[in-house]
Amino acid sequence: MNEGTKNMAERRGFLKALGLGGAAAAAAGVAEAAGPLRADAVPAGTARKENEADRLKARYQENSAHVQAFYRTNRYGG
């Protein structure tokens, strides 16, 4: 193999590796674009079951310590 052919083979190998790397990055981007798993995608046997009373109860409690600390630190009125 002469010097010109050897350099050409090295360039082709580099470009092939570059192309494979780009394809792998594109595949990773597609998987990332799909987003995180949704909560309703959890299999039914492992999901936490809520009864109707749990679904209807109030969850936000404005007088709790962490909510008061949030508004105090961010200086929202009140």
N, C-alpha and C positions, 0 to 999 in steps of 0.2 A: 504494500500500500504506500503510495507516495504521500507527500506532505499535504497537498491540496485535497486529496480524497479523505485523509484522516481529519482535517479541519472541518470538512463538509459533514462527515459523520458525527463529529462532536456537536456541531451546530444543530443538526437534526435531532440528536438526543436531547439537547437542551430545550429545543422548541417542543418536543414531544412531552417532556416533563412539565414544561410550562403549561401546555394545553391540558394535561391531566390534572394539574393543580387547579387550574381555572374551572374545570368541570366539577372537581370536588368542592370548590368554594361555592359554585352555583347550586349544587345539591344541598349544601348546608344552608344556604340562603333560603331555599324553598322550604326546608324543614323549619327554619326560624319563622318564616312568614306565616306558617300554619298557626302559630301562636301556642300558648300554653294549653294544657288540657283543661277542658271546662269542668266545672263541678258536676254538671249533670251527665258527664261521660263516665263517672265512677260506676263500676258494676253494682247492680242492685243489692247484692248480698253484703257488700262492704259499706254501703252508704248509710249515713246517719238518718234515722227515721224521725220525722217530726209529726206529732199529732196536730189536730186542728188548733188546740189551745196554744201550742208553741208557735204556730205560724201567725196567730192573730195577736200575740202579746206585744206590748210596746218594748222595743229594744233600746231606744235612745232615752237616756236619763240625763236631763240637763243639769241636775244638781250633783252629779257624781264628781268625784275629786279630779279625775283626769280631764273631764270636759271643762271644768272651771279653770284648771291649770292651763289648758290650751288657749282659752279666751283671754286669760290674764297675761300670758306670755306674748300673745300676738296683738294685744291691745285692741280687741274688738269691743265695741260698746257693751254696756250692760252692767 
